[in-house]
Amino acid sequence: MSKLYGAIEAGGTKFVCAVADEDLNILERVSIPTTVPEETMADVFKFFEKHDVVSIGIASFGPIDVNRKSKTYGYITNTPKPGWKDYDFLGEMKKRFDVDYAWTTDVNGAAYGELKRGAAKGKDSCVYLTVGTGIGGGVVINGKVIEGYGHPEIGHIVMRRHPEDHYEGHCPFHHDCLEGLAAGPAIEARQGGIKAYEIPKDDKAWEIVAYYLAQACVDLTLTLSPEKIIFGGGVSKQEQLFPMIRESFAKQLNDYVQTPELDDYIVHVDLGDDAGITGCLLLAKEAETK
């Protein structure tokens, strides 16, 4: 009888749960609204009670505790999402299902999915950046998801400001970090409340956004030297951004180090909305020890 693997992509808006066979073909998946833990998790438990899985991969919105030596390993920690702060996500799953687990961030899950089956297939390393209402980044180096004392928070690296940008920054913690200057709310605030998708494609606003995203790519190139930088999220669906990011990247890097051909280095997500759930299933299969 074929083994079954489970996956939970836990987002701030919805949870996607899936069960797959040994070839990771998805047999059933559900989407559950993210409300409060009592409601959302009850539906998660109900879904997995129907399936005899051997392991579950969880990729969660955060911040989360990924430090196995920590007393709060497996918790969602300092999130503003009502009801989820200091929630023992992994612990509550383990109480109900005695299986093996993989536990990481939502963006790490997506990065791993893209490495194995998406835009970075055949490579050993990549960075995945999601740009939407916030900015998060997942990192895979030498085929392994990068975690240490905590997990990467690429969305909060500090930016050198665009000379024509006088917006104070949306992030309440850092103001002029990547998320504070280039996420959806910052783009809209800079334009006086106009939604990002309503801003003309030739507007100066996109040059400023591209400058910050390119600067992040420079920082990641110089610190991690990944083989691919992959963009996902709603803002990255603005196709005019990619040539602008690549052009600004080349200018800011100024030929300091070699990179792959930019059209093949800074790219759009290949798996789309399935990147995260794919990564979860792959991690679940690798986590199986029984």
C-alpha positions as CSV (number, residue, x, y, z in Angstrom):
1,M,0.0,0.0,0.0
2,S,1.3,3.4,-1.0
3,K,2.5,5.7,1.8
4,L,0.8,9.0,2.1
5,Y,2.4,12.4,2.9
6,G,0.7,15.5,4.3
7,A,1.4,19.2,3.8
8,I,0.2,22.4,5.4
9,E,0.9,25.7,3.8
10,A,-0.2,28.0,6.6
11,G,-0.8,31.6,5.3
12,G,-2.1,34.7,6.9
13,T,-5.2,34.5,4.7
14,K,-5.7,30.8,4.2
15,F,-4.3,27.4,5.1
16,V,-3.8,24.9,2.2
17,C,-3.7,21.3,3.4
18,A,-2.9,18.4,1.0
19,V,-2.3,14.7,1.0
20,A,-0.1,13.1,-1.7
21,D,1.1,9.6,-2.7
22,E,4.7,8.4,-2.8
23,D,5.3,10.2,-6.1
24,L,3.8,13.3,-4.5
25,N,0.8,13.4,-6.7
26,I,-1.8,15.3,-4.7
27,L,-4.8,13.1,-3.9
28,E,-6.8,15.7,-1.9
29,R,-6.4,19.3,-1.0
30,V,-8.5,21.8,0.9
31,S,-8.3,25.6,1.5
32,I,-9.3,26.7,5.0
33,P,-9.7,30.4,6.0
34,T,-7.2,31.7,8.5
35,T,-9.4,33.1,11.3
36,V,-8.4,32.1,14.9
37,P,-6.6,29.0,15.9
38,E,-9.6,27.3,17.5
39,E,-11.5,27.5,14.2
40,T,-8.8,27.1,11.6
41,M,-7.0,24.2,13.4
42,A,-10.2,22.3,14.0
43,D,-10.6,22.1,10.3
44,V,-7.0,21.2,9.8
45,F,-7.3,18.3,12.3
46,K,-10.5,17.1,10.7
47,F,-8.8,16.9,7.3
48,F,-5.8,14.9,8.5
49,E,-8.0,12.6,10.6
50,K,-9.3,11.2,7.3
51,H,-5.8,10.2,6.0
52,D,-3.2,7.9,7.4
53,V,-0.1,9.9,6.6
54,V,3.4,9.0,7.6
55,S,4.7,12.5,7.8
56,I,3.6,16.1,7.5
57,G,5.5,19.1,6.1
58,I,4.4,22.5,7.6
59,A,5.4,25.8,6.2
60,S,3.9,28.6,8.2
61,F,3.5,32.4,8.2
62,G,5.6,33.9,10.9
63,P,7.7,34.9,12.6
64,I,8.1,31.3,13.8
65,D,10.6,29.5,16.1
66,V,12.7,27.1,14.1
67,N,15.5,26.7,16.7
68,R,15.3,23.1,17.9
69,K,17.1,24.0,21.2
70,S,14.4,26.6,22.1
71,K,11.6,26.0,24.5
72,T,9.2,27.5,22.0
73,Y,10.4,25.5,18.9
74,G,7.4,25.0,16.7
75,Y,5.6,28.1,17.8
76,I,4.3,31.0,15.8
77,T,5.8,33.9,17.8
78,N,5.4,37.6,17.5
79,T,2.8,37.8,14.8
80,P,0.2,40.6,14.7
81,K,-2.4,38.1,13.4
82,P,-5.1,38.0,16.1
83,G,-5.0,34.9,18.2
84,W,-1.9,33.4,16.7
85,K,0.8,35.1,18.8
86,D,2.8,32.5,20.8
87,Y,0.7,29.6,19.3
88,D,2.3,26.2,19.7
89,F,1.5,25.1,16.1
90,L,3.8,22.1,16.0
91,G,2.9,21.0,19.5
92,E,-0.8,20.9,18.8
93,M,-0.2,18.9,15.7
94,K,1.9,16.4,17.5
95,K,-0.7,15.9,20.2
96,R,-3.1,14.5,17.6
97,F,-0.9,12.9,15.0
98,D,2.1,10.7,15.9
99,V,4.1,11.2,12.7
100,D,7.3,12.8,11.5
101,Y,7.3,16.5,10.8
102,A,9.1,19.1,8.8
103,W,8.7,22.6,10.2
104,T,9.7,25.8,8.4
105,T,8.5,29.2,7.1
106,D,6.1,29.6,4.3
107,V,8.8,31.2,2.1
108,N,11.3,28.5,2.8
109,G,8.7,26.0,1.7
110,A,8.2,27.9,-1.5
111,A,11.9,28.2,-2.1
112,Y,12.4,24.5,-1.6
113,G,9.5,23.7,-4.0
114,E,11.0,26.0,-6.7
115,L,14.5,24.4,-6.2
116,K,13.2,20.9,-6.7
117,R,10.4,21.3,-9.2
118,G,10.3,24.9,-10.3
119,A,12.4,27.7,-11.6
120,A,15.6,26.5,-9.9
121,K,15.2,22.8,-10.8
122,G,18.6,21.2,-11.4
123,K,20.4,23.9,-9.2
124,D,21.7,23.5,-5.7
125,S,20.7,26.9,-4.4
126,C,18.1,29.7,-4.7
127,V,16.5,32.5,-2.9
128,Y,12.7,33.0,-3.1
129,L,11.3,36.4,-2.5
130,T,7.5,37.0,-2.2
131,V,6.5,40.6,-2.7
132,G,2.9,41.4,-1.8
133,T,1.3,42.9,1.3
134,G,4.6,42.1,3.0
135,I,8.0,40.8,1.8
136,G,9.5,37.6,2.9
137,G,12.4,35.5,1.7
138,G,13.3,31.8,1.8
139,V,16.8,30.5,1.2
140,V,18.1,27.1,0.1
141,I,21.9,26.5,-0.1
142,N,23.5,23.3,-1.1
143,G,20.0,21.7,-1.2
144,K,19.3,22.6,2.4
145,V,16.8,25.1,3.8
146,I,18.7,27.8,5.7
147,E,17.9,28.2,9.3
148,G,20.0,29.1,12.3
149,Y,19.1,30.7,15.6
150,G,16.1,31.9,13.7
151,H,15.1,32.1,10.1
152,P,15.9,34.6,7.4
153,E,13.9,37.9,7.5
154,I,15.0,39.3,4.2
155,G,12.0,41.6,4.0
156,H,13.6,43.7,6.8
157,I,17.1,44.3,5.4
158,V,17.8,48.0,5.5
159,M,17.7,49.8,2.2
160,R,19.8,52.7,0.8
161,R,17.1,55.1,-0.4
162,H,16.3,56.0,-3.9
163,P,17.4,59.6,-4.4
164,E,13.9,60.6,-5.5
165,D,12.0,58.7,-2.8
166,H,10.8,60.8,0.1
167,Y,8.2,58.3,1.5
168,E,9.0,57.6,5.2
169,G,8.4,53.8,4.9
170,H,5.5,51.5,5.9
171,C,7.2,49.2,8.3
172,P,6.5,50.2,12.0
173,F,9.8,48.6,13.1
174,H,12.3,49.9,10.6
175,H,10.6,52.3,8.2
176,D,13.2,52.1,5.4
177,C,13.6,48.3,5.2
178,L,12.8,46.4,2.0
179,E,9.3,45.6,3.1
180,G,8.8,49.2,4.4
181,L,9.7,50.7,1.0
182,A,8.7,48.1,-1.6
183,A,5.8,46.0,-0.4
184,G,2.2,46.6,-1.7
185,P,1.1,49.0,1.1
186,A,4.3,51.1,0.6
187,I,3.7,51.3,-3.1
188,E,0.1,52.4,-2.6
189,A,0.9,54.9,0.2
190,R,3.6,56.5,-2.0
191,Q,1.0,57.0,-4.7
192,G,-1.6,58.6,-2.4
193,G,-3.6,55.4,-1.8
194,I,-3.8,54.2,-5.4
195,K,-3.8,50.4,-5.6
196,A,-0.6,48.9,-7.0
197,Y,-2.5,47.2,-9.9
198,E,-4.1,50.6,-10.9
199,I,-0.7,52.4,-11.2
200,P,0.2,52.8,-14.9
201,K,3.0,50.5,-16.0
202,D,5.2,53.4,-17.1
203,D,4.8,55.4,-13.8
204,K,7.9,56.5,-12.0
205,A,6.7,54.5,-9.0
206,W,7.8,51.2,-10.6
207,E,11.3,52.5,-11.2
208,I,11.6,53.2,-7.4
209,V,10.2,49.8,-6.5
210,A,12.6,48.1,-9.0
211,Y,15.5,50.0,-7.5
212,Y,14.8,48.5,-4.0
213,L,14.1,45.0,-5.3
214,A,17.3,45.2,-7.3
215,Q,19.2,46.4,-4.3
216,A,18.0,43.4,-2.3
217,C,19.2,41.1,-5.2
218,V,22.6,42.8,-5.0
219,D,22.7,42.2,-1.2
220,L,21.7,38.5,-1.6
221,T,24.2,38.0,-4.4
222,L,27.0,39.4,-2.4
223,T,26.1,37.5,0.8
224,L,24.7,34.2,-0.4
225,S,25.7,33.9,-4.0
226,P,22.6,31.9,-5.0
227,E,22.2,30.3,-8.4
228,K,18.7,31.8,-8.9
229,I,16.7,34.6,-7.3
230,I,13.0,33.9,-7.8
231,F,10.2,36.4,-7.2
232,G,6.6,35.5,-6.3
233,G,3.7,37.3,-4.7
234,G,1.2,39.8,-6.1
235,V,3.5,42.7,-6.8
236,S,5.9,40.5,-8.8
237,K,3.0,39.8,-11.3
238,Q,3.8,43.3,-12.7
239,E,5.8,42.0,-15.6
240,Q,7.3,45.3,-16.4
241,L,9.3,45.1,-13.2
242,F,11.6,42.3,-14.3
243,P,13.6,44.2,-17.0
244,M,13.7,47.2,-14.6
245,I,15.0,45.1,-11.7
246,R,17.7,43.4,-13.9
247,E,18.8,46.8,-15.3
248,S,19.0,48.4,-11.9
249,F,20.8,45.3,-10.5
250,A,23.5,45.5,-13.1
251,K,24.0,49.2,-12.5
252,Q,24.1,48.8,-8.7
253,L,26.4,45.7,-8.8
254,N,28.7,47.6,-11.2
255,D,30.4,44.4,-12.5
256,Y,31.9,43.7,-9.0
257,V,31.3,40.0,-9.2
258,Q,30.1,37.6,-11.9
259,T,26.6,36.3,-12.0
260,P,24.6,34.1,-14.4
261,E,22.9,35.7,-17.3
262,L,20.4,38.1,-15.7
263,D,17.4,36.9,-17.7
264,D,18.1,33.5,-16.2
265,Y,19.2,34.7,-12.8
266,I,16.4,37.1,-11.6
267,V,13.2,35.3,-12.6
268,H,9.5,34.9,-11.8
269,V,8.2,31.9,-9.8
270,D,7.6,28.9,-12.0
271,L,5.1,26.9,-9.8
272,G,2.9,29.9,-9.0
273,D,0.6,29.4,-6.1
274,D,1.7,25.7,-5.8
275,A,5.3,26.5,-4.8
276,G,4.6,26.4,-1.1
277,I,2.5,23.2,-1.0
278,T,5.0,21.5,-3.3
279,G,7.8,22.4,-1.0
280,C,5.8,21.1,2.0
281,L,5.3,17.7,0.4
282,L,8.9,17.4,-0.6
283,L,10.0,18.2,3.0
284,A,7.4,15.8,4.4
285,K,8.8,13.0,2.4
286,E,12.4,13.8,3.5
287,A,11.3,14.0,7.1
288,E,9.9,10.5,7.2
289,T,12.0,8.2,9.4
290,K,9.7,5.3,10.0
